[in-house]
């Protein structure tokens, strides 16, 4: 059966590990049952919301919070320093972050947006870029874990990006964007329905591929 394929380990020994086990390893997490967080889980989140959503605090949730607060600790003071030095700062700390932000601007946002919309897109892409960066670096610290190793986290980021792409397209071009904006221009009319289906499938598959990657 497909879900019972064998995964060969690096040592040459075969271990029976199903695809389900591999996927669930990247979906599930260890709930914290001890200490202060354990008491919060037991007192406030012991029951699932609507019988479906488990809101207990896990190790990966703590890593997400750590990345979030690290973003605040870095960029709020950084923004204040840049604001006070409108003509450039001599601080190497400020210059380092400005160089990374410049990379996001020049290599990620500007090539994919019209000039008038680059500044509007920068906050979202900088937020996602540095959030993922901090999550990954926190995972390198002994005793911590990488939140982006969870498919729910990467899937959420991919879903937000997909919704943003479609939402911006509809706002700028109207609902007709979902029909005319997805297929490249100049396509023969008789090929349009087929290409539209292919482009829609590609648009939906891409977030899933990015989630797994």
N, CA, C and O of each residue as an XYZ file, in Angstrom:
852
protein
N       0.835     -1.190      0.000
C       0.000      0.000      0.000
C       0.872      1.243      0.000
O       2.005      1.227      0.482
N       0.311      2.346     -0.563
C       1.073      3.593     -0.677
C       1.505      4.117      0.672
O       2.637      4.577      0.816
N       0.624      4.061      1.679
C       0.920      4.619      2.988
C       1.774      3.699      3.854
O       2.012      3.989      5.026
N       2.230      2.601      3.284
C       3.097      1.697      4.034
C       4.407      1.428      3.300
O       5.007      0.364      3.452
N       4.845      2.404      2.499
C       6.108      2.237      1.784
C       7.256      2.227      2.774
O       7.151      2.762      3.878
N       8.357      1.608      2.361
C       9.519      1.534      3.230
C      10.429      2.714      2.981
O      10.695      3.081      1.836
N      10.908      3.308      4.070
C      11.872      4.394      3.988
C      13.204      3.843      4.438
O      13.333      3.386      5.574
N      14.194      3.877      3.574
C      15.507      3.314      3.887
C      16.335      4.333      4.635
O      16.465      5.474      4.192
N      16.902      3.933      5.770
C      17.728      4.834      6.566
C      19.112      4.925      5.971
O      19.487      4.124      5.114
N      19.897      5.935      6.444
C      21.224      6.163      5.891
C      22.164      5.017      6.156
O      23.120      4.828      5.404
N      21.926      4.229      7.221
C      22.834      3.144      7.562
C      22.612      1.897      6.755
O      23.328      0.911      6.932
N      21.626      1.913      5.861
C      21.388      0.751      5.027
C      20.335     -0.179      5.584
O      19.967     -1.156      4.932
N      19.827      0.111      6.812
C      18.790     -0.733      7.393
C      17.425     -0.183      7.014
O      17.225      1.032      6.992
N      16.502     -1.057      6.719
C      15.163     -0.645      6.346
C      14.276     -0.607      7.577
O      14.197     -1.577      8.330
N      13.620      0.509      7.771
C      12.692      0.671      8.873
C      11.300      0.910      8.305
O      11.125      1.684      7.364
N      10.327      0.248      8.878
C       8.959      0.431      8.403
C       8.421      1.755      8.928
O       8.018      1.875     10.085
N       8.428      2.744      8.039
C       7.947      4.074      8.394
C       7.027      4.534      7.276
O       7.479      4.767      6.155
N       5.757      4.665      7.568
C       4.789      5.009      6.542
C       4.853      6.486      6.210
O       5.409      7.278      6.971
N       4.278      6.857      5.062
C       4.183      8.262      4.667
C       3.398      9.038      5.705
O       3.709     10.195      5.987
N       2.388      8.410      6.271
C       1.589      9.061      7.307
C       2.454      9.446      8.499
O       2.305     10.534      9.055
N       3.364      8.546      8.893
C       4.252      8.840     10.021
C       5.172     10.014      9.713
O       5.414     10.871     10.562
N       5.682     10.038      8.479
C       6.589     11.117      8.084
C       5.870     12.455      8.106
O       6.396     13.442      8.621
N       4.654     12.487      7.541
C       3.884     13.737      7.492
C       3.466     14.177      8.894
O       3.580     15.353      9.240
N       2.985     13.234      9.692
C       2.511     13.584     11.035
C       3.645     14.085     11.918
O       3.419     14.870     12.839
N       4.873     13.631     11.638
C       6.024     14.128     12.391
C       6.182     15.630     12.207
O       6.650     16.327     13.108
N       5.788     16.128     11.032
C       5.912     17.552     10.744
C       4.613     18.307     11.004
O       4.528     19.505     10.732
N       3.616     17.627     11.520
C       2.357     18.288     11.856
C       2.110     18.332     13.356
O       1.531     19.290     13.868
N       2.543     17.308     14.049
C       2.285     17.232     15.481
C       3.439     17.829     16.270
O       4.537     18.011     15.743
N       3.185     18.129     17.522
C       4.191     18.728     18.379
C       3.948     18.265     19.801
O       2.870     17.775     20.135
N       4.966     18.427     20.636
C       4.863     18.015     22.020
C       4.180     19.115     22.838
O       4.683     20.234     22.936
N       3.044     18.784     23.414
C       2.348     19.734     24.283
C       3.126     19.866     25.584
O       3.590     18.872     26.143
N       3.266     21.091     26.062
C       4.003     21.339     27.292
C       3.080     21.078     28.473
O       2.069     21.760     28.642
N       3.434     20.080     29.296
C       2.585     19.687     30.421
C       3.205     19.983     31.783
O       2.663     19.582     32.813
N       4.326     20.673     31.792
C       4.980     20.953     33.063
C       5.247     22.445     33.205
O       5.215     23.189     32.224
N       5.508     22.869     34.427
C       5.848     24.260     34.681
C       4.667     25.199     34.518
O       3.506     24.788     34.547
N       4.993     26.457     34.348
C       3.971     27.499     34.242
C       3.095     27.297     33.011
O       1.873     27.426     33.084
N       3.730     26.976     31.868
C       2.972     26.766     30.635
C       2.051     25.559     30.779
O       0.926     25.575     30.281
N       2.524     24.510     31.461
C       1.695     23.329     31.676
C       0.445     23.644     32.474
O      -0.628     23.105     32.202
N       0.588     24.523     33.464
C      -0.585     24.918     34.268
C      -1.588     25.697     33.428
O      -2.798     25.524     33.574
N      -1.079     26.559     32.544
C      -1.976     27.315     31.656
C      -2.718     26.365     30.731
O      -3.923     26.509     30.524
N      -1.991     25.380     30.166
C      -2.638     24.408     29.285
C      -3.730     23.639     30.011
O      -4.814     23.418     29.470
N      -3.438     23.235     31.237
C      -4.398     22.437     32.000
C      -5.604     23.258     32.430
O      -6.728     22.755     32.439
N      -5.375     24.528     32.790
C      -6.455     25.341     33.332
C      -7.333     25.971     32.267
O      -8.552     26.037     32.426
N      -6.720     26.442     31.167
C      -7.470     27.223     30.184
C      -7.686     26.523     28.844
O      -8.662     26.818     28.153
N      -6.810     25.613     28.465
C      -6.880     25.035     27.119
C      -7.029     23.523     27.134
O      -6.665     22.862     26.161
N      -7.549     22.968     28.202
C      -7.659     21.515     28.300
C      -8.689     20.949     27.326
O      -8.580     19.795     26.911
N      -9.697     21.758     26.956
C     -10.738     21.296     26.034
C     -10.578     21.981     24.687
O     -10.235     23.160     24.605
N     -10.834     21.218     23.636
C     -10.727     21.757     22.290
C     -11.890     22.705     21.991
O     -13.022     22.467     22.414
N     -11.601     23.769     21.266
C     -12.641     24.703     20.850
C     -13.483     24.054     19.762
O     -12.959     23.562     18.763
N     -14.798     24.059     19.970
C     -15.748     23.416     19.057
C     -15.438     21.932     18.880
O     -15.873     21.305     17.914
N     -14.683     21.385     19.820
C     -14.337     19.978     19.747
C     -13.327     19.642     18.668
O     -13.080     18.468     18.395
N     -12.729     20.676     18.039
C     -11.801     20.450     16.916
C     -10.439     21.085     17.171
O      -9.409     20.428     17.025
N     -10.434     22.360     17.552
C      -9.190     23.130     17.611
C      -8.511     22.972     18.965
O      -9.043     23.371     20.002
N      -7.333     22.385     18.926
C      -6.523     22.197     20.126
C      -5.653     23.438     20.320
O      -4.728     23.677     19.545
N      -5.949     24.224     21.349
C      -5.256     25.494     21.558
C      -4.150     25.403     22.612
O      -3.639     26.430     23.059
N      -3.780     24.187     23.009
C      -2.734     24.034     24.013
C      -1.388     24.543     23.486
O      -1.083     24.398     22.302
N      -0.602     25.130     24.360
C       0.687     25.693     23.992
C       1.703     24.567     23.837
O       1.885     23.748     24.737
N       2.356     24.541     22.688
C       3.337     23.502     22.386
C       4.726     24.136     22.234
O       4.891     25.353     22.312
N       5.699     23.277     22.019
C       7.076     23.748     21.846
C       7.202     24.663     20.640
O       7.873     25.692     20.707
N       6.554     24.290     19.524
C       6.645     25.113     18.324
C       5.921     26.436     18.502
O       6.358     27.452     17.961
N       4.834     26.447     19.242
C       4.141     27.702     19.518
C       5.058     28.654     20.278
O       5.090     29.850     19.985
N       5.799     28.138     21.243
C       6.758     28.968     21.980
C       7.829     29.527     21.047
O       8.253     30.672     21.201
N       8.262     28.723     20.086
C       9.258     29.205     19.134
C       8.692     30.312     18.249
O       9.400     31.260     17.908
N       7.410     30.193     17.876
C       6.755     31.259     17.101
C       6.691     32.545     17.911
O       6.957     33.629     17.393
N       6.339     32.419     19.175
C       6.294     33.599     20.044
C       7.677     34.214     20.196
O       7.827     35.435     20.188
N       8.688     33.359     20.334
C      10.056     33.860     20.490
C      10.486     34.636     19.246
O      11.099     35.697     19.360
N      10.169     34.114     18.059
C      10.509     34.815     16.819
C       9.753     36.134     16.709
O      10.297     37.135     16.243
N       8.491     36.126     17.141
C       7.672     37.342     17.096
C       8.258     38.431     17.998
O       8.417     39.575     17.571
N       8.578     38.077     19.239
C       9.123     39.065     20.171
C      10.528     39.498     19.761
O      10.931     40.632     20.021
N      11.276     38.596     19.120
C      12.595     38.975     18.639
C      12.482     40.017     17.526
O      13.290     40.943     17.455
N      11.485     39.866     16.663
C      11.228     40.870     15.627
C      10.919     42.228     16.258
O      11.411     43.259     15.801
N      10.103     42.218     17.310
C       9.770     43.474     17.987
C      11.008     44.094     18.624
O      11.226     45.301     18.518
N      11.821     43.268     19.287
C      13.003     43.776     19.981
C      14.029     44.358     19.021
O      14.758     45.286     19.369
N      14.084     43.812     17.814
C      15.070     44.293     16.849
C      14.560     45.507     16.086
O      15.265     46.510     15.969
N      13.336     45.422     15.564
C      12.920     46.401     14.571
C      12.242     47.647     15.139
O      12.253     48.689     14.483
N      11.664     47.577     16.313
C      11.109     48.810     16.893
C      12.226     49.792     17.255
O      12.153     50.953     16.855
N      13.264     49.368     18.001
C      14.382     50.297     18.241
C      15.096     50.692     16.945
O      15.547     51.829     16.804
N      15.200     49.739     15.985
C      15.864     50.031     14.719
C      15.128     51.132     13.957
O      15.757     52.037     13.409
N      13.799     51.056     13.923
C      13.003     52.078     13.234
C      13.183     53.444     13.896
O      13.258     54.462     13.209
N      13.252     53.467     15.219
C      13.453     54.723     15.924
C      14.822     55.313     15.633
O      14.958     56.527     15.481
N      15.839     54.462     15.555
C      17.194     54.936     15.254
C      17.272     55.493     13.839
O      17.902     56.525     13.609
N      16.635     54.816     12.893
C      16.637     55.286     11.505
C      15.866     56.604     11.395
O      16.263     57.500     10.650
N      14.769     56.717     12.135
C      13.969     57.941     12.094
C      14.751     59.131     12.634
O      14.621     60.246     12.128
N      15.568     58.893     13.667
C      16.355     59.987     14.244
C      17.518     60.382     13.333
O      18.030     61.499     13.418
N      17.933     59.452     12.458
C      19.054     59.735     11.563
C      18.580     59.607     10.114
O      18.916     58.656      9.410
N      17.805     60.576      9.703
C      17.182     60.517      8.382
C      18.202     60.524      7.249
O      17.909     60.042      6.155
N      19.387     61.057      7.491
C      20.409     61.156      6.445
C      21.446     60.035      6.538
O      22.520     60.129      5.945
N      21.128     58.992      7.272
C      22.028     57.858      7.383
C      22.667     57.762      8.748
O      22.988     58.773      9.372
N      22.847     56.548      9.201
C      23.427     56.305     10.516
C      24.838     55.745     10.372
O      25.143     55.037      9.412
N      25.689     56.069     11.333
C      27.043     55.530     11.350
C      27.127     54.209     12.113
O      28.186     53.584     12.170
N      26.013     53.793     12.693
C      25.982     52.556     13.462
C      26.096     51.348     12.536
O      25.333     51.231     11.577
N      27.037     50.452     12.812
C      27.179     49.235     12.017
C      25.961     48.328     12.192
O      25.561     47.621     11.267
N      25.382     48.360     13.389
C      24.178     47.570     13.646
C      23.046     47.997     12.714
O      22.397     47.156     12.092
N      22.812     49.300     12.622
C      21.752     49.825     11.752
C      22.079     49.529     10.294
O      21.207     49.118      9.529
N      23.325     49.735      9.915
C      23.715     49.520      8.517
C      23.560     48.061      8.101
O      23.223     47.773      6.953
N      23.804     47.138      9.035
C      23.649     45.716      8.717
C      22.201     45.398      8.359
O      21.930     44.747      7.350
N      21.272     45.864      9.199
C      19.861     45.587      8.952
C      19.358     46.325      7.721
O      18.525     45.800      6.983
N      19.851     47.527      7.493
C      19.456     48.253      6.284
C      19.908     47.512      5.035
O      19.200     47.502      4.028
N      21.088     46.889      5.095
C      21.589     46.123      3.947
C      20.684     44.921      3.672
O      20.399     44.613      2.514
N      20.232     44.241      4.727
C      19.354     43.080      4.540
C      17.992     43.526      4.010
O      17.428     42.885      3.123
N      17.469     44.618      4.549
C      16.198     45.158      4.050
C      16.349     45.571      2.592
O      15.436     45.377      1.789
N      17.502     46.139      2.251
C      17.760     46.503      0.861
C      17.767     45.293     -0.054
O      17.324     45.364     -1.200
N      18.278     44.168      0.466
C      18.257     42.925     -0.320
C      16.820     42.493     -0.598
O      16.488     42.124     -1.724
N      15.965     42.539      0.427
C      14.551     42.172      0.242
C      13.908     43.087     -0.795
O      13.145     42.634     -1.649
N      14.219     44.366     -0.711
C      13.654     45.346     -1.642
C      14.122     45.102     -3.073
O      13.314     45.065     -4.001
N      15.438     44.934     -3.246
C      16.012     44.875     -4.590
C      15.848     43.516     -5.263
O      15.677     43.439     -6.479
N      15.901     42.442     -4.470
C      15.932     41.103     -5.063
C      14.594     40.364     -4.998
O      14.369     39.427     -5.763
N      13.713     40.775     -4.099
C      12.455     40.041     -3.931
C      11.244     40.862     -4.367
O      10.429     40.403     -5.167
N      11.132     42.076     -3.835
C       9.912     42.857     -4.050
C       9.938     43.611     -5.374
O       9.012     43.482     -6.175
N      10.976     44.391     -5.612
C      11.000     45.256     -6.797
C      10.893     44.498     -8.114
O      10.200     44.973     -9.013
N      11.546     43.335     -8.280
C      11.407     42.621     -9.560
C       9.997     42.086     -9.807
O       9.670     41.730    -10.939
N       9.158     42.023     -8.776
C       7.849     41.385     -8.931
C       6.673     42.350     -8.780
O       5.518     41.932     -8.866
N       6.952     43.635     -8.556
C       5.878     44.615     -8.407
C       6.174     45.838     -9.264
O       7.328     46.187     -9.514
N       5.091     46.480     -9.708
C       5.263     47.746    -10.410
C       5.833     48.780     -9.446
O       5.632     48.696     -8.235
N       6.541     49.748     -9.999
C       7.285     50.701     -9.168
C       6.399     51.376     -8.122
O       6.837     51.587     -6.991
N       5.178     51.712     -8.479
C       4.304     52.428     -7.553
C       3.794     51.592     -6.400
O       3.245     52.136     -5.442
N       3.963     50.274     -6.471
C       3.413     49.387     -5.440
C       4.499     48.729     -4.586
O       4.191     47.942     -3.692
N       5.755     49.046     -4.856
C       6.855     48.409     -4.123
C       6.799     48.764     -2.640
O       6.914     47.886     -1.785
N       6.623     50.050     -2.334
C       6.602     50.474     -0.932
C       5.425     49.869     -0.181
O       5.532     49.584      1.012
N       4.309     49.671     -0.861
C       3.134     49.077     -0.214
C       3.360     47.596      0.090
O       2.831     47.071      1.070
N       4.145     46.928     -0.751
C       4.381     45.490     -0.565
C       5.505     45.200      0.416
O       5.553     44.115      0.996
N       6.407     46.150      0.610
C       7.582     45.918      1.453
C       7.247     45.479      2.883
O       7.878     44.541      3.370
N       6.288     46.103      3.585
C       6.030     45.677      4.976
C       5.692     44.202      5.106
O       6.186     43.526      6.009
N       4.848     43.698      4.204
C       4.464     42.285      4.310
C       5.650     41.376      4.037
O       5.887     40.432      4.791
N       6.402     41.643      2.969
C       7.501     40.765      2.602
C       8.647     40.842      3.608
O       9.307     39.836      3.871
N       8.889     42.025      4.170
C       9.914     42.128      5.212
C       9.483     41.354      6.453
O      10.301     40.682      7.082
N       8.212     41.444      6.805
C       7.706     40.720      7.969
C       7.886     39.217      7.797
O       8.406     38.544      8.687
N       7.454     38.690      6.649
C       7.573     37.252      6.395
C       9.041     36.831      6.331
O       9.419     35.804      6.894
N       9.862     37.621      5.649
C      11.281     37.280      5.474
C      11.979     37.179      6.824
O      12.640     36.178      7.102
N      11.842     38.201      7.669
C      12.575     38.213      8.934
C      11.954     37.260      9.953
O      12.661     36.720     10.804
N      10.652     37.052      9.875
C      10.018     36.081     10.772
C      10.552     34.681     10.493
O      10.905     33.950     11.419
N      10.609     34.308      9.212
C      11.151     32.997      8.845
C      12.631     32.909      9.198
O      13.098     31.878      9.683
N      13.363     33.985      8.957
C      14.796     34.006      9.268
C      15.037     33.761     10.754
O      15.889     32.953     11.122
N      14.289     34.454     11.604
C      14.466     34.298     13.047
C      14.027     32.913     13.505
O      14.670     32.315     14.368
N      12.942     32.399     12.939
C      12.496     31.038     13.286
C      13.593     30.022     12.970
O      13.865     29.126     13.769
N      14.219     30.167     11.802
C      15.252     29.219     11.398
C      16.500     29.325     12.273
O      17.086     28.307     12.643
N      16.906     30.539     12.602
C      18.108     30.705     13.431
C      17.858     30.277     14.873
O      18.759     29.747     15.523
N      16.653     30.499     15.378
C      16.338     30.025     16.727
C      16.419     28.506     16.802
O      16.799     27.950     17.832
N      16.061     27.834     15.706
C      16.117     26.385     15.675
C      17.530     25.834     15.719
O      17.723     24.652     16.003
N      18.532     26.680     15.440
C      19.927     26.239     15.497
C      20.483     26.248     16.916
O      21.543     25.679     17.174
N      19.769     26.892     17.833
C      20.224     26.963     19.216
C      19.925     25.637     19.908
O      18.788     25.167     19.848
N      20.903     25.020     20.561
C      20.672     23.733     21.244
C      19.525     23.830     22.244
O      19.443     24.784     23.018
N      18.642     22.836     22.219
C      17.504     22.809     23.121
C      16.254     23.443     22.563
O      15.171     23.286     23.127
N      16.391     24.174     21.440
C      15.224     24.793     20.811
C      14.850     24.018     19.554
O      15.523     23.057     19.183
N      13.779     24.442     18.909
C      13.326     23.754     17.703
C      12.961     24.777     16.643
O      12.756     25.954     16.939
N      12.883     24.314     15.411
C      12.593     25.194     14.277
C      11.101     25.163     13.978
O      10.569     24.145     13.535
N      10.430     26.286     14.224
C       8.971     26.340     14.040
C       8.583     26.114     12.587
O       7.513     25.573     12.308
N       9.444     26.524     11.658
C       9.121     26.357     10.247
C       9.270     24.904      9.786
O       9.045     24.602      8.614
N       9.645     24.008     10.696
C       9.626     22.584     10.391
C       8.230     21.994     10.509
O       8.011     20.830     10.174
N       7.289     22.799     10.985
C       5.898     22.378     11.119
C       5.132     22.779      9.868
O       5.141     23.950      9.487
N       4.473     21.828      9.227
C       3.728     22.116      8.002
C       2.592     23.093      8.235
O       2.198     23.812      7.317
N       2.052     23.133      9.460
C       0.981     24.078      9.748
C       1.494     25.512      9.682
O       0.771     26.411      9.252
N       2.732     25.730     10.105
C       3.323     27.078     10.070
C       3.604     27.495      8.635
O       3.174     28.563      8.200
N       4.328     26.651      7.894
C       4.650     26.995      6.509
C       3.393     27.060      5.649
O       3.303     27.876      4.732
N       2.419     26.192      5.949
C       1.165     26.227      5.216
C       0.403     27.512      5.466
O      -0.189     28.076      4.545
N       0.414     27.982      6.715
C      -0.247     29.247      7.040
C       0.390     30.421      6.323
O      -0.315     31.290      5.808
N       1.721     30.459      6.281
C       2.419     31.535      5.579
C       2.114     31.490      4.083
O       1.872     32.525      3.463
N       2.128     30.281      3.506
C       1.832     30.143      2.078
C       0.394     30.544      1.772
O       0.124     31.161      0.741
N      -0.532     30.192      2.669
C      -1.941     30.522      2.452
C      -2.173     32.029      2.518
O      -2.917     32.577      1.705
N      -1.541     32.700      3.479
C      -1.662     34.149      3.579
C      -1.130     34.820      2.312
O      -1.715     35.784      1.818
N      -0.023     34.304      1.797
C       0.548     34.877      0.579
C      -0.379     34.673     -0.611
O      -0.568     35.587     -1.414
N      -0.957     33.485     -0.731
C      -1.886     33.202     -1.826
C      -3.103     34.114     -1.757
O      -3.504     34.697     -2.764
N      -3.687     34.235     -0.573
C      -4.860     35.105     -0.407
C      -4.491     36.553     -0.715
O      -5.278     37.290     -1.309
N      -3.278     36.956     -0.304
C      -2.831     38.317     -0.596
C      -2.700     38.570     -2.081
O      -3.100     39.627     -2.569
N      -2.140     37.604     -2.814
C      -1.984     37.747     -4.265
C      -3.342     37.911     -4.936
O      -3.536     38.814     -5.749
N      -4.283     37.030     -4.590
C      -5.608     37.092     -5.195
C      -6.346     38.357     -4.769
O      -7.018     38.992     -5.581
N      -6.219     38.722     -3.488
C      -6.910     39.911     -2.985
C      -6.416     41.178     -3.647
O      -7.222     42.020     -4.043
N      -5.097     41.332     -3.776
C      -4.538     42.526     -4.421
C      -4.943     42.579     -5.892
O      -5.261     43.645     -6.417
N      -4.931     41.418     -6.552
C      -5.336     41.380     -7.948
C      -6.779     41.814     -8.127
O      -7.096     42.554     -9.059
N      -7.659     41.358     -7.237
C      -9.073     41.726     -7.332
C      -9.266     43.205     -7.021
O     -10.061     43.873     -7.682
N      -8.548     43.730     -6.022
C      -8.666     45.147     -5.673
C      -8.206     46.039     -6.824
O      -8.837     47.052     -7.122
N      -7.094     45.654     -7.473
C      -6.535     46.489     -8.531
C      -7.276     46.351     -9.861
O      -7.393     47.323    -10.607
N      -7.774     45.153    -10.159
C      -8.345     44.904    -11.482
C      -9.811     44.476    -11.443
O     -10.427     44.281    -12.491
N     -10.373     44.331    -10.244
C     -11.749     43.895    -10.138
C     -11.877     42.382    -10.164
O     -10.895     41.682    -10.409
N     -13.091     41.861     -9.913
C     -13.301     40.405     -9.884
C     -12.918     39.708    -11.182
O     -12.608     38.517    -11.186
N     -12.940     40.461    -12.294
C     -12.599     39.864    -13.589
C     -11.158     39.383    -13.619
O     -10.769     38.622    -14.505
N     -10.357     39.834    -12.638
C      -8.947     39.413    -12.552
C      -8.834     37.903    -12.441
O      -7.894     37.313    -12.973
N      -9.780     37.269    -11.754
C      -9.732     35.812    -11.572
C      -9.876     35.064    -12.889
O      -9.565     33.876    -12.975
N     -10.352     35.771    -13.920
C     -10.516     35.128    -15.228
C      -9.446     35.600    -16.210
O      -8.749     34.795    -16.828
N      -9.333     36.919    -16.338
C      -8.430     37.462    -17.359
C      -7.004     37.671    -16.851
O      -6.063     37.696    -17.644
N      -6.837     37.820    -15.537
C      -5.511     38.147    -15.018
C      -4.624     36.953    -14.777
O      -3.431     37.115    -14.521
N      -5.169     35.764    -14.852
C      -4.391     34.559    -14.558
C      -3.754     33.974    -15.809
O      -2.647     33.438    -15.761
N      -4.463     34.079    -16.930
C      -3.948     33.547    -18.195
C      -3.141     34.629    -18.910
O      -3.602     35.768    -18.990
N      -1.953     34.317    -19.432
C      -1.152     35.310    -20.162
C      -1.913     35.884    -21.347
O      -2.738     35.200    -21.954
N      -1.636     37.138    -21.672
C      -2.312     37.786    -22.792
C      -1.896     37.203    -24.131
O      -0.827     36.605    -24.254
N      -2.745     37.382    -25.129
C      -2.444     36.912    -26.476
C      -2.739     35.455    -26.717
O      -2.388     34.922    -27.769
N      -3.384     34.790    -25.760
C      -3.694     33.365    -25.926
C      -4.914     33.215    -26.838
O      -5.902     33.925    -26.649
N      -4.872     32.313    -27.817
C      -6.047     32.078    -28.674
C      -7.283     31.713    -27.850
O      -7.175     31.053    -26.817
N      -8.440     32.142    -28.309
C      -9.685     31.961    -27.558
C      -9.964     30.484    -27.298
O     -10.404     30.122    -26.207
N      -9.715     29.635    -28.280
C     -10.040     28.217    -28.103
C      -9.139     27.532    -27.079
O      -9.496     26.478    -26.552
N      -7.956     28.126    -26.788
C      -7.063     27.564    -25.785
C      -7.273     28.165    -24.402
O      -6.766     27.652    -23.405
N      -8.022     29.252    -24.355
C      -8.166     29.984    -23.093
C      -8.735     29.118    -21.958
O      -8.152     29.122    -20.873
N      -9.840     28.375    -22.144
C     -10.377     27.569    -21.036
C      -9.376     26.548    -20.506
O      -9.255     26.363    -19.295
N      -8.651     25.879    -21.423
C      -7.683     24.863    -20.997
C      -6.545     25.507    -20.207
O      -6.157     25.010    -19.150
N      -6.014     26.615    -20.723
C      -4.914     27.285    -20.037
C      -5.362     27.871    -18.706
O      -4.584     27.918    -17.753
N      -6.619     28.319    -18.637
C      -7.119     28.875    -17.387
C      -7.140     27.798    -16.298
O      -6.756     28.053    -15.157
N      -7.588     26.606    -16.657
C      -7.607     25.502    -15.695
C      -6.188     25.152    -15.261
O      -5.935     24.922    -14.079
N      -5.258     25.112    -16.226
C      -3.864     24.783    -15.910
C      -3.255     25.838    -14.994
O      -2.563     25.501    -14.033
N      -3.508     27.120    -15.289
C      -2.949     28.206    -14.472
C      -3.538     28.205    -13.065
O      -2.826     28.457    -12.093
N      -4.837     27.920    -12.953
C      -5.469     27.840    -11.623
C      -4.847     26.704    -10.821
O      -4.543     26.867     -9.639
N      -4.658     25.554    -11.462
C      -4.042     24.422    -10.764
C      -2.629     24.772    -10.310
O      -2.232     24.445     -9.192
N      -1.861     25.447    -11.192
C      -0.509     25.855    -10.824
C      -0.509     26.851     -9.687
O       0.353     26.795     -8.810
N      -1.476     27.771     -9.690
C      -1.574     28.780     -8.632
C      -1.869     28.143     -7.283
O      -1.367     28.604     -6.258
N      -2.673     27.093     -7.271
C      -3.032     26.420     -6.021
C      -1.972     25.419     -5.580
O      -1.784     25.194     -4.384
N      -1.280     24.817     -6.548
C      -0.252     23.825     -6.214
C       0.999     24.498     -5.653
O       1.671     23.933     -4.790
N       1.315     25.699     -6.137
C       2.542     26.370     -5.715
C       2.615     26.590     -4.201
O       3.654     26.304     -3.606
N       1.541     27.091     -3.547
C       1.608     27.217     -2.082
C       1.836     25.887     -1.375
O       2.546     25.825     -0.371
N       1.225     24.808     -1.908
C       1.428     23.491     -1.306
C       2.893     23.065     -1.442
O       3.481     22.533     -0.500
N       3.482     23.307     -2.635
C       4.886     22.952     -2.849
C       5.797     23.750     -1.930
O       6.747     23.204     -1.369
N       5.514     25.036     -1.772
C       6.311     25.878     -0.876
C       6.150     25.427      0.572
O       7.097     25.498      1.355
N       4.960     24.967      0.927
C       4.719     24.464      2.285
C       5.611     23.277      2.594
O       6.234     23.217      3.654
N       5.671     22.329      1.663
C       6.463     21.118      1.875
C       7.954     21.439      1.857
O       8.715     20.871      2.640
N       8.378     22.338      0.980
C       9.789     22.716      0.895
C      10.239     23.388      2.178
O      11.400     23.779      2.296
